[in-house]
Amino acid sequence: MYEKIAIISDTSCDLSDEFVSKNRIKLIPFKIILDDGREYKDKFEISAEEVMELLKEHSLRTSLPSIEDIIAAFDGVKREGYTHAIVLTISSKLSGTWSAINTVAKSYKGLEIAVIDSKTLSMAQGFLVMDAKELVEEGKKFLDIVVALEKRRNSVKAFFLLNMLEYLQKSGRMPNAVLKIAQSLNVKPIFTLKGGRISMDSISLGKKRGIKVLRKRIQRYSVKRYAIAYTGSPSEAQELALRFSSLIKVESYLYHIGPALSLYSGPEMIGIIIQTGSDLAI
């Protein structure tokens, strides 16, 4: 059976505009809503830098992709002659996006669609999108790619050092007790994802020590590729990238966290996302 396979993701994957365009990845945007009622499509109508500025004076929140945007993505790939589509979403433990897209996919006609819960976010999700594209280019079959991606979820790791915790706490994804302890002791928690949920990895006395912990995290693994994430000024991330470049000779990326995720990371966040060489066989 002839298969032409499209790759779709929500905008939390944080892939660059260049990569998305070059590889014909379709994106389904979250909505970003301001306290004055203004509404924007994530990445399409607002940038991460604009979000960081708005956070200084406004309260912002995110909302699920609209049904219209989900259908528009499916209609677009069908018009282009695709017979199948693989959709990778942000963790279902952090958002209802997987459920919303899966509901639409079940009733959509003329396209065979698999909606995969990445169980992660940001470039950890982005690395899985990259894997999906590579597997399509290798000529793998639709169902084989789906199985491989579900397995490869174990190959991605993400660690985020937050300088300000209020933004994550407002999202409801961090207990108030953690915020109070961190503020009273002036410590910097490092968060990771376990089972698709945000979990505390460790606590550091100050940001400089936290960055040292991030450096140690990458040394735990046999790394296929990695990315360094930041919000606000790139200086600390650039310094970390320079250190890694002399130690680890693999594919690497430096990027500003996307608009929607910036709402919850706040300013001066730094993170490292790793894809290991394990769990990659098909």
C-alpha positions as CSV (number, residue, x, y, z in Angstrom):
1,M,0.0,0.0,0.0
2,Y,1.3,3.5,-1.0
3,E,2.1,5.7,2.1
4,K,2.9,9.3,2.0
5,I,3.4,10.3,5.7
6,A,3.1,13.8,7.1
7,I,4.6,14.8,10.4
8,I,2.6,17.2,12.6
9,S,3.3,18.6,16.1
10,D,1.9,21.2,18.5
11,T,4.0,24.3,18.9
12,S,5.5,23.1,22.2
13,C,8.1,21.2,20.3
14,D,10.3,24.4,20.0
15,L,11.8,23.4,16.6
16,S,13.2,26.3,14.7
17,D,11.2,28.0,11.9
18,E,14.0,27.0,9.5
19,F,13.7,23.3,10.4
20,V,9.9,23.3,10.3
21,S,9.9,24.9,6.9
22,K,12.7,22.9,5.3
23,N,11.2,19.6,6.5
24,R,7.6,20.4,5.9
25,I,6.5,19.9,9.5
26,K,3.0,21.0,10.2
27,L,2.4,22.9,13.5
28,I,-0.8,23.2,15.5
29,P,-0.6,26.3,17.7
30,F,-1.6,26.7,21.3
31,K,-3.5,29.9,22.2
32,I,-2.0,32.6,24.4
33,I,-4.5,34.7,26.2
34,L,-3.8,38.0,28.0
35,D,-5.6,39.4,31.0
36,D,-7.1,42.1,28.8
37,G,-8.7,39.6,26.5
38,R,-6.2,39.7,23.6
39,E,-5.5,36.3,22.1
40,Y,-2.7,35.1,20.0
41,K,-1.7,31.9,18.2
42,D,1.5,30.6,19.7
43,K,4.5,31.2,17.4
44,F,2.3,32.2,14.5
45,E,1.2,35.6,16.0
46,I,3.5,36.2,18.9
47,S,7.1,35.6,19.7
48,A,8.8,34.4,22.8
49,E,10.5,37.7,23.2
50,E,7.1,39.5,23.1
51,V,5.8,37.1,25.7
52,M,8.7,37.9,28.0
53,E,7.9,41.6,27.7
54,L,4.2,41.2,28.2
55,L,4.9,39.1,31.4
56,K,6.3,42.3,33.0
57,E,2.9,44.0,33.0
58,H,0.2,41.3,32.3
59,S,-1.0,38.0,33.4
60,L,-0.9,35.4,30.6
61,R,-2.3,32.0,30.2
62,T,-2.3,29.3,27.5
63,S,-5.3,27.4,26.1
64,L,-5.6,24.3,24.0
65,P,-5.3,24.5,20.2
66,S,-8.7,25.3,18.6
67,I,-10.6,22.6,16.8
68,E,-10.4,24.8,13.7
69,D,-6.6,24.8,13.8
70,I,-6.5,21.1,14.3
71,I,-8.8,20.4,11.4
72,A,-6.9,23.0,9.3
73,A,-3.6,21.1,9.8
74,F,-5.3,17.8,8.8
75,D,-6.9,19.4,5.8
76,G,-3.6,20.9,4.7
77,V,-1.7,17.7,4.6
78,K,-4.6,15.9,2.9
79,R,-4.6,18.6,0.1
80,E,-0.9,18.0,-0.3
81,G,-1.5,14.3,-1.1
82,Y,-0.5,12.8,2.2
83,T,-2.2,9.5,3.0
84,H,-1.0,9.2,6.6
85,A,-0.1,11.6,9.4
86,I,1.8,11.2,12.7
87,V,1.1,13.8,15.3
88,L,3.4,14.3,18.3
89,T,2.0,16.3,21.2
90,I,3.1,17.7,24.5
91,S,2.7,15.4,27.5
92,S,-0.9,14.5,28.2
93,K,-0.1,14.9,31.9
94,L,0.6,18.6,31.3
95,S,-2.1,19.5,28.8
96,G,-5.3,18.3,27.2
97,T,-3.8,18.8,23.8
98,W,-3.3,15.0,23.1
99,S,-6.9,14.3,24.0
100,A,-8.2,17.2,21.9
101,I,-6.2,16.3,18.8
102,N,-7.0,12.5,19.2
103,T,-10.7,13.2,19.4
104,V,-10.6,15.1,16.1
105,A,-8.4,12.5,14.5
106,K,-10.8,9.7,15.3
107,S,-13.6,11.2,13.3
108,Y,-11.5,12.7,10.5
109,K,-12.0,11.1,7.1
110,G,-9.5,10.6,4.3
111,L,-6.3,10.4,6.3
112,E,-4.9,7.7,8.6
113,I,-3.7,9.5,11.7
114,A,-1.7,8.4,14.7
115,V,-1.6,10.8,17.7
116,I,1.4,10.1,20.0
117,D,1.7,11.5,23.5
118,S,5.4,12.5,23.7
119,K,5.3,12.4,27.5
120,T,7.6,15.4,27.4
121,L,7.8,19.0,26.0
122,S,10.1,21.5,24.3
123,M,13.0,20.2,22.3
124,A,12.7,16.7,24.0
125,Q,9.5,16.6,22.0
126,G,11.3,18.3,19.1
127,F,13.9,15.5,19.0
128,L,11.1,12.9,18.6
129,V,9.6,15.0,15.7
130,M,13.1,15.0,14.2
131,D,13.2,11.2,14.6
132,A,9.8,10.9,12.9
133,K,11.1,12.8,9.9
134,E,14.2,10.8,9.7
135,L,12.3,7.5,9.8
136,V,10.0,8.7,7.0
137,E,13.0,9.6,4.9
138,E,14.4,6.2,5.5
139,G,11.3,4.7,4.0
140,K,9.9,3.1,7.1
141,K,6.3,2.0,7.2
142,F,3.7,4.1,9.1
143,L,2.9,1.6,11.8
144,D,6.6,0.8,12.3
145,I,7.4,4.5,12.8
146,V,4.6,4.8,15.4
147,V,6.0,1.8,17.4
148,A,9.5,3.2,17.1
149,L,8.5,6.7,18.3
150,E,6.6,5.3,21.3
151,K,9.8,3.4,22.3
152,R,12.0,6.4,21.7
153,R,10.2,8.5,24.2
154,N,12.6,6.8,26.7
155,S,15.6,8.3,24.9
156,V,14.9,11.9,25.6
157,K,15.7,13.7,28.9
158,A,15.0,17.3,29.9
159,F,16.4,19.3,32.9
160,F,15.4,22.9,33.6
161,L,16.9,25.3,36.1
162,L,14.3,28.0,36.8
163,N,15.5,31.3,38.2
164,M,12.0,32.5,39.2
165,L,9.4,29.9,40.3
166,E,6.3,32.1,40.5
167,Y,5.5,31.5,36.8
168,L,5.5,27.7,37.1
169,Q,3.6,27.9,40.3
170,K,0.8,30.0,38.7
171,S,0.4,27.3,36.1
172,G,-0.7,24.8,38.9
173,R,2.2,22.5,38.0
174,M,4.2,23.1,41.1
175,P,3.1,22.8,44.8
176,N,3.0,26.0,46.8
177,A,5.2,24.3,49.5
178,V,8.0,23.9,47.0
179,L,7.8,27.6,46.1
180,K,7.9,28.7,49.7
181,I,10.9,26.5,50.6
182,A,12.8,27.6,47.6
183,Q,12.2,31.3,48.3
184,S,13.0,31.1,52.0
185,L,16.3,29.2,51.5
186,N,17.2,31.0,48.2
187,V,17.8,27.7,46.4
188,K,17.3,26.9,42.8
189,P,15.4,23.7,42.0
190,I,16.2,21.8,38.8
191,F,13.1,20.2,37.3
192,T,12.8,17.2,35.0
193,L,10.0,15.1,33.6
194,K,9.1,11.7,35.0
195,G,6.1,9.7,33.6
196,G,5.1,12.8,31.7
197,R,4.9,15.0,34.8
198,I,7.1,17.8,36.0
199,S,9.2,16.5,38.9
200,M,12.0,17.9,41.0
201,D,15.4,16.5,40.0
202,S,17.6,18.3,42.6
203,I,18.2,21.6,44.5
204,S,21.2,23.9,44.2
205,L,22.4,26.7,46.4
206,G,22.4,29.4,43.8
207,K,22.2,29.5,40.0
208,K,25.9,29.0,39.3
209,R,25.9,25.7,41.2
210,G,22.7,24.8,39.4
211,I,24.4,25.2,36.1
212,K,27.2,22.9,37.3
213,V,24.6,20.3,38.0
214,L,23.2,20.7,34.5
215,R,26.7,20.0,33.2
216,K,26.9,16.8,35.2
217,R,23.6,15.6,33.9
218,I,24.8,15.5,30.3
219,Q,27.8,13.5,31.4
220,R,25.5,10.7,32.7
221,Y,24.5,9.6,29.2
222,S,25.7,8.4,25.8
223,V,24.4,11.4,23.9
224,K,23.2,11.3,20.4
225,R,22.3,15.0,20.3
226,Y,21.5,17.8,22.8
227,A,20.0,21.2,23.1
228,I,20.5,24.1,25.5
229,A,17.4,26.1,26.2
230,Y,17.0,29.6,27.7
231,T,14.7,32.5,28.3
232,G,15.7,36.2,28.3
233,S,19.4,36.8,27.8
234,P,21.3,34.0,26.0
235,S,24.7,34.8,27.7
236,E,24.7,31.9,30.2
237,A,23.3,29.4,27.7
238,Q,26.0,30.5,25.2
239,E,28.7,30.0,27.8
240,L,27.4,26.5,28.6
241,A,27.1,25.7,24.9
242,L,30.8,26.7,24.5
243,R,31.9,24.4,27.3
244,F,29.9,21.5,25.9
245,S,31.1,22.0,22.3
246,S,34.7,21.1,23.4
247,L,33.7,18.1,25.4
248,I,30.9,16.5,23.4
249,K,31.2,16.3,19.6
250,V,27.6,15.6,18.6
251,E,24.7,17.5,17.0
252,S,23.7,20.4,19.2
253,Y,21.2,23.3,19.3
254,L,20.9,26.5,21.2
255,Y,17.4,28.0,21.4
256,H,15.0,30.3,23.2
257,I,12.1,28.5,24.8
258,G,8.9,29.1,22.7
259,P,6.2,31.6,23.5
260,A,3.7,29.2,25.3
261,L,6.3,27.5,27.4
262,S,8.0,30.8,28.3
263,L,4.8,31.7,30.3
264,Y,5.7,29.0,32.8
265,S,9.5,29.1,32.8
266,G,9.7,32.8,33.4
267,P,12.9,34.9,32.7
268,E,16.5,33.7,33.0
269,M,15.7,30.0,32.8
270,I,18.3,27.7,31.5
271,G,17.9,24.0,30.5
272,I,19.5,21.1,28.8
273,I,17.6,18.5,26.7
274,I,19.4,15.3,25.8
275,Q,18.6,12.4,23.4
276,T,20.6,9.3,24.2
277,G,21.9,6.7,21.8
278,S,19.7,4.0,23.4
279,D,16.1,3.1,22.4
280,L,16.7,4.1,18.8
281,A,16.5,0.8,17.0
282,I,13.5,0.0,14.8
